[in-house]
Amino acid sequence: EVQLVESGGGLVQPGRSLKLSCAASGFTFSDYNMAWVRQAPKKGLEWVATIIYDGSRTYYRDSVKGRFTISRDNAKSTLYLQMDSLRSEDTATYYCATHSATFDYWGQGVMVTVSS
Amino acid sequence: EIVLTQSPTTTAASPGEKVTITCLASSSVSNMYWYQQKSGASPKLLIYSTSSLASGVPDRFSGSGSGTSYSLTINTMEAEDAATYYCQQWSSNPLTFGSGTKLEIK
């Protein structure tokens, strides 16, 4: 059974940093592109970033470029999102997901609140 | 950026009723994808490549469309179909989602 379990969320002040993790199991992690998708409270879904299966390429939405870094450790079957210079508009539930053309499997999400 | 406009924003249907949700793209896309998100849960893939059902999705769901106009249809509404539905495209960067359609049971 595919499982994606996010961790690392919480309350953080504007301008500070936070690192999310996503532990994967039940599939060959190193074969899959992975992504982060977020959802602000009571709002819709927003793609954040994608990393290719071998980590060779990354893609970001404009609003997080230069502030967020997606990475992966295939030996540990773990996906990461380093979030720096956080803003109030980054407040959301962050989901990790496998990413082909679609997001086939999703984690349960982790809440990030950016507030002073 | 391709903007996806879903309609209606909110709707309600009785059990057995047919439901259609529309997704209009601001530019032509080659494929559309649909997700279902129940309250408090993660999204779930429903439809890929415009009209193909994801694994385990009941065949009362179907997708169609081309160019800038796509739709998701539920042939016979069931109580468990109450959820928010999102369309998604990746024909053009950045990948974008529609704003969602909340479907309630009458």
Interface residues (C-beta under 8 A of the other chain):
Chain A: V37 G44 L45 E46 W47 T50 Y59 R61 D62 Y95 A101 T102 F103 D104 W106 G107 Q108 G109
Chain B: N31 Y33 Y35 Q37 S42 P43 K44 L45 Y48 S49 A54 Y86 Q88 W90 N93 P94 L95 T96 F97 G98 S99 G100
